[in-house]
Amino acid sequence: MACAACGPTRVERIKPPADLLVCADEPQAPDLPGRDQQAQRDALTLNYVLSLRDAWGDCRAKVDGLRAWTEGN
């Protein structure tokens, strides 16, 4: 009589979704004009800070996604 429980087991590694493994790139720091153009410096700095926050948010969301994915498997 053959026993299925005695046979070799095959363990497969389940890979996480590829889109959760790569974070957005960090933005390039802006080349700021001189202090005599403070309004333009402020606008460039604000855009840079907001871009950094977007990159952080992207990566944070993917880390949370990986955590949820691993807890579900």
N, C-alpha and C positions, 0 to 999 in steps of 0.2 A: 504494500500500500504506500503511495507517495504522500508525503507530508509537505504541504506548501510552506509551513512555518519554518521548516528546516533549510530551505533554499537560501542562496546568497541574497542579501539585500543590496539594493542599489540606492546609494544616497546621492541626490542631486543638489548642487548648490544653486540656490535661487538668487539671481542678481537683481539689485534694485533698478528701478527705471532710470535710464540714461539721463533724462532731463533733470533728475534730482542730484546728479553728480557734478555738475559744473555751475559755478556761480558767475554772476556778471562781473566783468572786468572793472577794476578801480579806474575812475576817470583821471585824465591827465590834469595836473595842476595848471591853471591858466597863467599866461604870460601877462602880468599886470603892468599897466601903464604907470607913469610917474604920479607922484602924490598931487600934482596940480590937476589931475583928472579923477578926483576922489569918487564922484558918482559912478563913473565907469568901473573903477576898481571895486566898489561895493557891489555893483551888479554882477561882475565876473566872479567875485568871491561867493556871493549868494548862490549863483548857479552851480558853482563847484561844490559847495556844501550840500546842496539839494541832490546833486548827482551822487555824491558819496553816500548820502542816506538811502537813495534808491538802490545802490549796489549792495549796501548792508541789508536792506529789506529783502532783496532778492535772495541773498545767501541765507538769511535767517529763515525765510519761508521754505527754502529747500532743505535746510537742516530739520525743520519741524516736519516737513513732508517725509524725510527719511525716517525720522523717529516714528511717525504714524505708520509708515509702511512696515517697519521692522516689528512693531507691536502687533500689527495685524497678521503677520506670518508666523 
